[in-house]
Every structure is written in C-alpha cells, then in structure tokens.
Amino acid sequence: MSINPMTLQDRTILVTGASSGIGRETAILLSELGARVILAGRDRDRLEETRNRMQNGDHRVECFDLCQADSIPEWVKRIVSEVGPLHGLVHSAGIHRAAGIQMANTARIDAVMHSNVTTAIMLTKALRQKGCAARGGSLVLLSSVAGLAGQAGISIYSASKAALMGFVRSAALELAPEGLRVNCVAPGYVDTEMAQRFREVLTDEQYQAIQRMHPLGIGQPRDVANAIAFLLAETGRWITGSTLVLDGGYTAH
C-alpha cells in the first residue's frame, strides 16, 4: 500500500484569497490531497470558479471582506459552528502596491498594513478561540522575499511582509501549548494576476532585471501551493515559527 505523507484527507482548511493566484491554486491542490476547503474572498463568482476547478468534495464558498478585521473572529466562529473545527488556515489574501518613500502617506501605509498584517493577526486570534481549531492545526501566512531582501519602490509592502515573519515567531511560541503551528511562506516573483498588474508599472529593463535575479526562473502558483500543503500536512508537524523561502534562488545573491 502506497503512503502519501502529505494527505489531507478528512481535514477542513480555510483559504483566504481563494478567488485567484496562489490562493486559488492552493485551494485546488488541497482538494486533490483530500481536504474539505472553505474558500474565502469578496467575489462570489470568482470563488465559484475556483470551486469548479477543484476535486469533488464538500467544499464551501464564504464571501467576506477581511478589511472588516474586528469581525473576523465572529465570522470564523460562525463557520466552525457549521462545519466543525478547522485543521488548517491559509491566509493568502493581501495587496501589493508599488510606491516609493516619497509617495508615502498615512492612508497608504495604513491600507497596506491593515490588509497584509492586521488581518493575519485577527485570523490567528480567531483560530485560537475555544473550539475553533483542531489540535495539531496549522496556520500558514503568505509573506514574501520582499520582507527579506530590499528593493527600491516597495518599502511599505516590504515592511508589511517582514512584519508577518516577526509575528509568526512570537505567535508560534504562544500557540504551541495549544497544539497549533504558525508559519510563513515567502515566495519570490510568482506569475499571478497580482504580479501581472505589478508588471504593468515596470519597464522592460526592470522586469528583465527581476527575471535575472531568479536563477531558476519566475515561479508558478503551484510551486507555492506545494510548500503550503507541506506545512499543513503531517510533513510539517515539527515546524513552527519558521519562514519557508520559495524564490528560485533570489535570496542566494
């Protein structure tokens, strides 16, 4: 009998940002590994499109605006009351805005930090509520190599992604006694819709420079989804407080 150490059979996992990009590909892969997936995002039609691409299963669409951060714990508690405790949570939702320091203002800073950091903290708080997470549960936050390596023009975004790495180290220690693991994945440049929008503000020379900085080439959403699944499954049972870098060699420079 073959053994699949990454099976997620009979596990329930919530994926935010499941309407596109890495979130969508993660949801599809988790369904292939046997999980029941709760697809979260703001666009029901796009979430339904994701669900239509998934393997058969009792998957569920949840329309919710994570910008309503104070409502996240109540929202998660309501989901758990209907589907049972969560075995995993993947926070893939977020924003990428290129802006130099000279363009910084408090509204722009607050928007990026709220979308990329505040929501992650509130989702972690939500998962910690009594009865919301199964023991041995795993939380995976989507960071970026931008939090590890500098690049002109994305300082605010970089700060938000570095903040996530700091958060998971402390959160992991706090939640370990409850049997919950907390980790980040930090992708390099991945060919997603968000990346394509970012590409539109770059010159050809700037984009070619990014390509050269990835010795193994530009990544695909499935590359990141594989790592997320690894951290959710039993393969990641002894990993917490860590950031798994997936960058095609970007940070090897």
C-alpha positions in Angstrom: 0.0 0.0 0.0 1.4 3.4 -1.0 1.7 6.1 1.7 1.2 9.8 1.0 2.7 11.8 3.9 1.0 14.9 2.5 -2.5 13.6 2.6 -5.1 16.0 4.0 -7.9 13.5 3.9 -10.8 14.4 6.3 -9.3 17.8 7.2 -11.1 21.1 6.9 -9.0 24.0 5.8 -9.9 27.7 5.3 -8.2 29.5 2.5 -8.4 33.3 2.1 -7.8 35.0 -1.2 -9.1 31.8 -2.9 -10.5 33.7 -5.9 -7.2 34.0 -7.8 -3.5 33.4 -7.9 -1.7 31.5 -5.1 -4.9 31.2 -3.0 -6.8 29.6 -5.9 -4.0 27.2 -6.7 -3.6 26.3 -3.1 -7.3 25.5 -2.7 -7.2 23.3 -5.8 -4.2 21.4 -4.6 -5.7 20.9 -1.1 -8.8 19.4 -2.7 -6.6 17.0 -4.6 -5.0 16.0 -1.3 -8.4 15.1 0.1 -9.2 18.2 2.2 -12.5 19.9 2.5 -11.8 23.5 1.7 -13.6 26.7 2.7 -13.0 29.3 0.0 -12.9 32.9 1.3 -12.9 36.1 -0.7 -15.0 39.0 -1.7 -16.1 37.9 -5.2 -18.6 35.0 -5.1 -18.4 34.4 -8.9 -14.6 34.0 -8.8 -14.8 31.8 -5.7 -17.3 29.6 -7.5 -14.9 29.4 -10.5 -12.2 28.1 -8.1 -14.6 25.6 -6.6 -15.5 24.3 -10.1 -11.8 23.6 -10.7 -11.4 21.5 -7.5 -11.7 17.8 -6.9 -15.0 16.6 -5.8 -15.7 17.3 -2.1 -17.9 19.2 0.3 -16.2 22.5 -0.4 -17.8 25.7 0.7 -17.8 29.3 -0.5 -17.7 32.1 2.1 -17.9 35.7 0.9 -16.3 38.0 3.4 -14.4 41.3 3.4 -11.3 40.8 5.6 -11.0 44.6 5.8 -13.7 44.2 8.5 -10.9 43.0 10.7 -12.8 43.2 14.0 -15.5 40.9 12.7 -13.1 38.2 11.7 -13.2 36.2 15.0 -17.0 36.2 14.9 -17.0 35.2 11.2 -14.7 32.2 11.9 -16.7 31.1 14.9 -19.8 31.0 12.8 -18.1 28.9 10.1 -16.8 26.5 12.8 -20.3 26.2 14.3 -21.5 24.9 10.9 -18.6 22.8 9.7 -16.6 21.8 12.8 -13.1 22.8 14.0 -10.5 23.8 11.4 -7.4 21.7 10.8 -5.7 24.5 8.9 -5.9 28.1 7.8 -4.1 29.6 4.8 -4.0 33.4 4.6 -3.3 34.3 1.0 -5.3 37.5 0.7 -3.3 40.7 0.6 -2.3 43.6 -1.5 0.9 44.6 -3.4 1.3 48.4 -4.0 4.5 49.8 -5.5 5.2 53.2 -4.1 8.4 54.9 -3.3 9.0 56.5 0.1 8.4 60.0 -1.3 4.8 58.8 -2.1 4.2 57.6 1.4 1.3 58.9 3.5 -0.5 57.6 6.5 -3.5 56.4 4.4 -1.4 54.4 2.0 0.7 52.9 4.9 -2.4 52.0 6.9 -4.1 50.4 3.9 -1.1 48.1 3.2 -0.5 47.2 6.9 -4.2 46.6 7.5 -4.6 44.3 4.5 -1.3 42.4 5.0 -0.7 42.4 8.7 -3.8 43.3 10.8 -6.0 40.7 9.0 -3.4 38.0 9.6 -3.2 38.8 13.4 -7.0 38.8 13.6 -7.3 35.4 11.8 -4.8 34.0 14.2 -6.8 35.3 17.1 -9.9 33.8 15.5 -8.4 30.4 15.2 -7.3 30.4 18.8 -10.9 30.8 20.0 -12.1 27.8 22.0 -13.3 25.0 19.7 -12.2 26.7 16.5 -9.1 24.7 15.8 -8.4 21.0 15.9 -5.3 20.1 18.0 -2.4 19.8 15.6 -3.8 22.5 13.4 -1.6 24.6 11.2 -1.8 28.3 10.2 0.2 29.4 7.1 0.6 33.1 6.3 1.8 34.4 2.9 4.8 36.6 3.3 7.3 37.5 0.6 11.0 37.7 -0.1 10.4 41.4 -0.1 10.5 41.1 3.7 14.0 39.6 3.5 15.7 41.4 0.6 15.4 45.1 -0.2 14.1 46.6 -3.4 13.5 50.2 -4.3 9.9 51.3 -4.7 8.2 48.8 -2.4 9.3 49.8 1.1 5.8 49.8 2.6 5.0 46.5 1.1 8.3 45.1 2.3 7.7 46.3 5.8 4.3 44.6 5.9 5.8 41.3 4.8 8.7 41.5 7.3 6.1 42.2 10.0 4.4 38.8 9.2 7.7 37.0 9.7 8.2 38.6 13.1 4.6 37.9 14.1 4.8 34.2 13.4 7.9 33.7 15.6 6.1 35.0 18.6 2.7 33.6 17.7 4.2 30.2 17.3 5.6 30.2 20.9 2.3 31.5 22.2 0.1 28.9 20.5 2.4 25.8 20.7 1.0 24.8 24.1 -2.4 24.6 22.4 -1.1 22.3 19.7 -1.2 25.0 16.9 1.6 25.6 14.5 2.2 29.0 12.8 4.5 29.5 9.8 5.1 31.8 6.8 5.9 31.1 3.2 8.0 33.7 1.4 7.7 33.5 -2.3 9.8 35.4 -4.8 8.2 36.7 -8.0 5.3 34.3 -9.0 3.3 34.5 -12.2 -0.1 35.5 -10.8 -2.7 38.1 -11.7 -1.3 40.4 -9.0 2.2 40.0 -10.4 1.0 40.8 -13.9 -0.6 44.0 -12.6 2.7 44.9 -10.9 4.5 44.1 -14.2 2.5 46.8 -15.9 4.2 49.5 -13.9 7.7 48.2 -14.7 9.8 49.0 -17.7 11.1 46.0 -19.8 14.5 46.6 -18.3 13.2 46.4 -14.7 11.3 43.2 -15.4 14.3 41.6 -17.1 16.3 42.5 -14.0 13.8 40.7 -11.8 14.0 37.7 -14.1 17.8 37.6 -13.8 17.5 37.7 -10.0 15.7 34.3 -10.1 18.2 31.7 -11.2 15.5 29.0 -11.5 13.2 31.4 -13.3 9.9 33.0 -12.3 7.7 30.8 -10.0 4.3 29.4 -10.6 1.4 29.4 -8.1 1.6 25.6 -7.8 5.2 25.9 -6.5 4.0 27.9 -3.6 0.9 25.8 -3.1 3.1 22.7 -2.7 5.0 24.3 0.1 1.8 25.5 1.8 0.5 21.9 1.7 3.7 20.6 3.1 3.3 22.9 6.2 -0.4 21.9 6.6 0.2 18.2 6.4 1.9 15.8 8.8 5.1 16.6 6.9 5.2 19.9 8.7 4.3 18.6 12.2 7.6 19.6 13.7 7.8 23.0 12.1 6.6 26.2 13.7 7.7 29.8 13.9 9.5 29.4 10.6 9.6 31.1 7.2 9.9 28.8 4.2 11.6 30.7 1.4 10.5 29.8 -2.2 12.3 32.1 -4.5 14.1 30.3 -7.3 17.4 31.4 -5.8 16.5 35.1 -5.4 17.9 35.4 -1.9 21.0 33.4 -2.7 22.6 36.5 -4.2 
